[in-house]
Amino acid sequence: MSRVLIIGAGGVGSVVVHKCCQVPDIFSEIMLASRTKEKCDAIAAQLPMAIKTARVDADQVEDLVALMQDFRPELCINVALPYQDLTIMDACLECGVHYLDTANYEPRDEAKFEYHWQWAYQERFKEAGLMALLGSGFDPGVTNVFTAWALKTQFDEIKELDIIDCNAGDHGQPFATNFNPEINIREVTAPARHWEGGQWVESPALATSKEFDFPEGIGSRKIYLMYHEELESLSKHIPTLKKARFWMTFSDNYLRHLEVLQNIGMTSIEPVDFKGQQIIPLQFLKAVLPDPGSLGPLTHGRTCIGCLIKGLKNGQEKEYYVYNICDHQQCYEEVGAQAVSYTTGVPAMIGAMMMLSGVWKGKGVFNMEEFDPAPFMEKLNLHGLPWKEHIL
């Protein structure tokens, strides 16, 4: 029986609170808070159990502290913006609250995705006797757990890792993103980086691609090399890795629109003067694009996210693939959200369950692969994200 504060009322936040309500023996009291309380109230009206709602400015530590001191949660699930990770961590430290998020911190004025800002909190959380679990979404999150599972059950050493993310869904819109447009576009347009030979290798955004044959009828799709934050923690915690890459699919339509938007400066995060006001073009673009939360009833098709892993077992080379396939419409029928939100929100709930039940415990700042993957893998099958594995 635990009291949990969930910050963020977007598509992922909605999934998290829906899934927490399905496990009331763990999540007995829930508060959902965001900058816009009306969004929280709208989500609360859909739920099978009563929750509390509140307004909070997650950019302001004082605001967060006041809310935590009033509600007194054991754990804060942060599904707000990545810009707000550090203020929420600061508030958790001040109030003695455990912390969980789904994406690493990034500064507003630079598209830079690194864990060092949050890893720097290690000693403060340790001294406070608190646990912070970073990246408990799907990628990062489940992909980290998949890799740890492979190392535990399939390999003596992992040499190569390819994380491959396919959204084979269609929402029918000319151009839209399946999660926060500002974060999505910053991520996609950043230079690609992968780990190879003990160092980072950088290449232009979306410059490297190849075909990959996805299972269960999804078929061949073009995948593009990107940077994703789980590469940083996995290359640190699995020192035998010689190569680690992250790949994602994009439709030709998405890429055409993105190219035009880049060419005319609409994806820039540099301020421009407009009628005497400083505006960020990407933030303006976010305001005119479809709200990702509105795409749930429109999106059909499936996602497929998994890890293709090569390594050694008993001195022999081995190749292994573990993945999840998630249906957009089935997700919408269950929780009113499309699969991209669902695949992030469910692991956030499971990560919180691992912490609150004491299955995963520690003092300090942790990434997902640092814990026993078996109980998390079991809960994925029970709570909507069943996985399959193949030895190739």
Order of alpha helices (4+ residues) and beta strands (2+ residues): beta-alpha-beta-alpha-beta-alpha-beta-alpha-beta-alpha-alpha-beta-alpha-beta-alpha-beta-beta-beta-beta-alpha-beta-alpha-beta-beta-alpha-beta-beta-alpha-alpha-beta-alpha-beta
